Amino acid sequence: MTSLDKPTEETTADDGARAVTEAALFEAFGGVRGMVETVLPGLLFVSIFTVDKDLHWSAIAALAVSVVLVAVRLVMRDTVKHAFSGVFGVAFGVVFAMMTGNAKDFYLPGMLYTLGLSLAYIVTALAGVPLIGLILGPVFKENLSWRTRNPGRKKAYTKASWAWGLILLAKCAILFPLYWWANTAQLGWVLVALKIPPFLLAVYLTWVFLAKAPAPIDVFAEMEAEEKAEEERKAALAAERGDAPDGPPSAGPAAGRHRREA
């Protein structure tokens, strides 16, 4: 291997790690389709309400499109976790708005959820168990191995959790004053505008931190290797004892001699 080969191999390994990270983030957060499913119900609600100021029709339309998105995923036998979360969020918003008669309350459950999520990211980062690591650990097949066996990766997850927490907290700092001061249409359009950019920024920063972190430890591959090694060890012990691996133990040479004498 020449000195010129090494940078090429290292670059290829880095590109592979980044590709794996991108794929995992895409899977975890739903990708483009997940973003559309997140934005569409709220966009439909504020569009209809801006035109005719009818809370009931706006709420029904938002809930209906959420249900349709779930149905489409079910028909296509695709994962429904992102669409289902959208349905629950819209349903809570509809219930709040219908109970109070205030159209702005359609957005309140989602805003409270965002606030709670931002605090969860920050608190778990402070506690040394960053939430983003709990979310992405199973996706990378490392589970919680990063906590004790991969300190560089734990550091990256902690940075990413801080990024998510602070970005969502900044989003809440914009939305909650508008909830009190702005009208429904103004709040709705600002909320729709703030759906994607903060999310993309948080995902990008997560990708940056993880792309520079050590590779994840595949605990599933480790368990499979341990099981295979255990099977090989048992087979070796059986061979040393002269036992047949599949069947009853051999009767031995003495039994063969008795059969010949008979």
C-alpha positions in Angstrom: 0.0 0.0 0.0 1.4 3.3 -1.0 1.0 6.6 0.9 -1.3 7.8 -1.8 -3.7 4.9 -1.2 -4.4 5.7 2.5 -6.2 9.0 2.0 -8.3 7.4 -0.7 -9.3 4.6 1.6 -9.9 7.0 4.5 -12.1 9.2 2.3 -14.1 6.2 1.2 -14.7 5.1 4.8 -15.7 8.6 5.8 -18.1 8.8 2.8 -19.6 5.4 3.8 -20.1 6.6 7.4 -21.7 9.8 6.3 -24.0 7.8 3.9 -25.1 5.5 6.8 -25.7 8.5 9.0 -27.8 10.2 6.3 -29.9 7.1 5.8 -30.4 6.6 9.5 -31.6 10.2 10.0 -33.8 9.9 6.9 -35.4 6.8 8.4 -35.7 8.2 11.9 -37.3 11.5 11.0 -39.4 10.5 8.0 -37.7 12.2 5.2 -39.5 14.4 2.7 -42.7 12.5 3.0 -42.7 12.8 6.7 -42.3 16.5 6.5 -45.2 16.8 4.0 -47.4 14.8 6.4 -46.4 17.1 9.2 -47.1 20.4 7.4 -50.1 19.6 5.3 -52.9 19.4 8.0 -51.9 22.7 9.6 -51.5 24.3 6.2 -55.0 23.2 5.1 -56.5 24.4 8.4 -55.0 27.9 8.2 -55.8 28.2 4.5 -59.5 27.4 4.9 -59.8 29.5 8.1 -58.1 32.5 6.4 -60.7 32.3 3.6 -64.0 31.8 5.4 -63.2 32.0 9.2 -65.1 28.7 9.8 -63.5 26.7 12.6 -65.5 23.6 12.1 -64.8 23.1 8.4 -61.1 24.0 8.9 -60.8 21.4 11.7 -62.7 18.7 9.8 -60.5 19.3 6.7 -57.3 19.1 8.7 -58.4 15.9 10.4 -59.6 14.3 7.2 -56.4 14.9 5.3 -54.4 13.4 8.3 -56.6 10.2 8.1 -56.1 10.0 4.4 -52.3 10.2 4.8 -52.5 7.3 7.2 -54.8 5.3 4.9 -52.4 5.8 2.0 -49.5 4.5 4.1 -51.5 1.5 5.2 -52.5 0.7 1.6 -48.9 0.9 0.5 -47.8 -1.1 3.6 -45.4 1.6 4.6 -44.4 2.7 8.1 -47.2 4.7 9.7 -45.5 6.2 12.8 -45.1 9.6 11.3 -48.6 9.8 9.8 -50.1 8.4 13.0 -48.3 11.1 15.1 -49.8 13.7 12.7 -53.3 12.3 13.2 -53.0 12.4 17.0 -51.6 15.9 16.9 -54.4 17.1 14.7 -57.1 15.3 16.7 -55.9 16.9 19.9 -55.9 20.3 18.2 -59.4 19.8 16.9 -60.7 18.7 20.4 -59.1 21.8 22.0 -60.4 24.2 19.4 -63.9 22.7 19.5 -64.1 22.7 23.3 -63.0 26.3 23.7 -64.5 27.7 20.5 -61.1 29.5 19.9 -59.5 28.6 16.6 -56.1 29.4 17.9 -56.4 26.5 20.3 -56.0 24.2 17.3 -52.3 24.9 17.5 -51.9 24.9 21.3 -51.4 21.1 21.8 -48.6 21.1 19.2 -47.0 24.1 20.7 -47.1 22.5 24.2 -45.6 19.3 22.7 -42.8 21.3 21.1 -42.0 23.0 24.4 -42.0 19.7 26.3 -39.8 18.1 23.7 -37.3 21.0 23.8 -37.1 20.7 27.6 -36.7 16.9 27.3 -33.7 17.3 24.9 -32.1 19.8 27.3 -32.7 17.9 30.5 -31.6 14.5 29.1 -28.4 16.2 27.7 -27.7 17.6 31.2 -28.4 14.1 32.7 -25.9 12.4 30.4 -28.6 10.4 28.6 -29.2 12.5 25.5 -32.6 12.0 24.0 -31.3 12.0 20.5 -29.1 9.0 21.4 -32.1 7.1 22.7 -34.0 7.8 19.5 -31.2 7.0 17.0 -29.4 4.2 19.0 -31.8 1.5 17.7 -31.7 2.9 14.2 -27.9 2.5 14.1 -28.2 -0.9 15.8 -26.1 0.3 18.7 -28.9 0.6 21.3 -27.3 2.1 24.4 -23.8 0.9 23.8 -22.7 4.5 23.2 -23.3 5.4 26.9 -20.5 3.3 28.3 -18.5 1.9 25.3 -18.3 4.8 22.8 -17.7 8.1 24.6 -17.0 10.0 21.4 -20.4 9.0 20.1 -22.1 9.9 23.4 -20.5 13.4 23.1 -21.9 13.8 19.6 -25.4 12.7 20.8 -25.1 15.2 23.7 -24.3 18.1 21.3 -27.1 17.1 19.0 -29.6 17.0 21.8 -28.5 20.5 22.9 -29.0 21.6 19.3 -32.5 20.2 19.1 -33.5 21.5 22.5 -32.3 25.1 21.9 -33.7 25.3 18.4 -37.1 24.1 19.5 -37.0 26.4 22.5 -36.3 29.3 20.2 -39.2 28.3 18.1 -41.5 28.3 21.2 -40.1 31.8 22.1 -41.6 33.0 18.8 -44.9 31.1 18.8 -46.2 31.6 22.4 -46.2 35.4 22.3 -48.0 35.2 18.9 -50.6 32.9 20.5 -51.5 35.7 22.9 -51.0 38.7 20.6 -51.7 37.6 17.0 -55.0 36.4 15.4 -55.5 32.8 14.3 -54.5 33.4 10.7 -51.3 35.2 11.6 -50.3 32.5 14.1 -51.2 29.7 11.7 -49.0 31.1 8.8 -46.1 31.7 11.1 -46.4 28.2 12.5 -46.5 26.7 9.0 -43.5 28.8 8.0 -41.6 27.5 11.1 -42.4 23.8 10.6 -39.6 22.9 8.2 -36.6 25.3 8.6 -35.9 24.6 12.3 -36.3 20.9 11.8 -33.9 20.9 8.8 -31.4 22.9 10.8 -31.6 20.5 13.8 -31.2 17.4 11.4 -28.3 19.0 9.7 -26.5 19.8 12.9 -27.2 16.2 14.1 -25.6 14.9 10.8 -22.6 17.1 11.3 -22.0 15.9 14.9 -22.5 12.2 14.1 -20.5 12.3 10.8 -17.5 13.4 12.9 -18.1 10.9 15.7 -16.7 7.3 16.0 -18.7 4.6 14.2 -21.6 3.0 16.1 -21.0 -0.4 17.7 -23.4 -2.9 16.1 -24.6 -4.8 19.2 -26.8 -7.0 17.1 -23.8 -8.2 15.1 -21.9 -8.8 18.3 -24.7 -10.9 19.7 -24.9 -13.0 16.5 -21.1 -13.4 16.7 -21.3 -14.5 20.3 -24.0 -17.0 19.5 -22.0 -18.4 16.6 -18.9 -18.7 18.8 -20.9 -20.5 21.5 -22.2 -23.0 19.0 -18.7 -23.6 17.6 -17.4 -24.1 21.2 -20.1 -26.6 21.9 -19.4 -28.5 18.7 -15.7 -28.6 19.5 -16.4 -30.0 23.0 -18.7 -32.6 21.5 -16.0 -33.6 19.0 -13.5 -33.9 21.8 -15.8 -36.2 23.8 -16.5 -38.3 20.6 -20.2 -37.4 20.7 -22.1 -37.2 17.5 -23.5 -33.6 17.2 -26.9 -34.8 15.8 -28.0 -38.1 17.4 -27.3 -40.5 20.3 -23.8 -40.9 21.6 -21.7 -43.6 19.9 -21.7 -47.0 21.5 -17.9 -47.1 21.3 -15.5 -49.9 20.2 -16.5 -52.3 22.9 -20.1 -52.5 21.7 -18.8 -53.1 18.2 -16.7 -56.0 19.4 -19.7 -57.5 21.2 -21.8 -57.3 18.0 -19.0 -59.0 16.0 -18.7 -61.8 18.6 -22.5 -62.3 18.5 
